Amino acid sequence: MVSALVLPGVHVEDYITGILIAVVLALFNVSLKPLMIIVTIPVTIFTFGLFLLVINALMIILAAKLVPGFEVDGFWWALLFSILLSLISSLFMRVDNRDQRQSNKW
């Protein structure tokens, strides 16, 4: 939802749609992404891993086709959305890891 609020080319109808997008993208990350990574290993190595952003953008475009109420205005918006989503996810992971380290001290 935060990414959709920041980017004008990404439209999310409501919070239920946002939750549905999260579920669909999680399912894609578990099922489709590993297959796409295996198929594109040469390109991913050649681009030093940057092609993974393209894979994420393609999964977001596919999610936009499947989830009603979620629209992405084009590939570049999907790419920006995937970058912003990755940054937000890494921020949450960092906070979570810090909380786990503090709880392990006791």
FENQUI-V496344 format. One record per pair of residues at least 12 apart in sequence whose C-alpha atoms are under 10 Angstrom apart, sorted by the first residue. I is the first residue (numbers start at 1). J is the second residue. If there is no record, write none. Layout:
BEGIN
i:j
I:J
I:J
END
This chain:
BEGIN
i:j
1:13
1:14
1:15
1:17
1:18
1:19
1:21
1:22
1:85
2:18
2:84
2:85
2:88
3:80
3:81
3:82
3:83
3:84
3:85
3:87
3:88
4:18
4:70
4:71
4:72
4:81
4:84
4:85
6:81
6:84
7:72
7:77
7:78
7:80
7:81
7:84
8:72
8:73
8:77
9:71
9:72
9:73
9:74
9:75
9:76
9:77
9:78
9:80
9:81
10:64
10:70
10:71
10:72
10:73
10:74
10:77
10:78
10:80
10:81
11:64
11:69
11:70
11:71
11:72
11:73
12:64
12:67
12:68
12:69
12:70
12:71
12:72
13:68
13:69
13:70
13:71
14:69
14:70
16:69
17:67
17:68
17:69
17:70
18:67
18:69
18:70
20:63
20:67
20:68
20:69
20:70
21:60
21:63
21:64
21:66
21:67
21:68
21:69
21:70
22:63
23:63
24:59
24:60
24:62
24:63
24:64
24:66
24:67
25:56
25:59
25:60
25:62
25:63
28:56
28:59
28:60
28:62
28:63
29:56
29:59
32:55
32:59
33:52
33:55
33:56
33:58
33:59
36:52
36:55
36:56
36:59
37:49
37:51
37:52
37:55
40:52
40:55
52:82
53:78
53:79
53:80
53:81
53:82
53:83
53:86
54:75
54:76
54:78
54:79
54:82
54:83
55:79
55:82
56:78
56:79
56:81
56:82
56:83
56:85
56:86
57:74
57:75
57:76
57:77
57:78
57:79
57:80
57:81
57:82
57:83
58:75
58:78
58:79
58:82
59:78
59:82
60:72
60:75
60:77
60:78
60:79
60:81
60:82
61:73
61:74
61:75
61:77
61:78
61:79
64:78
END
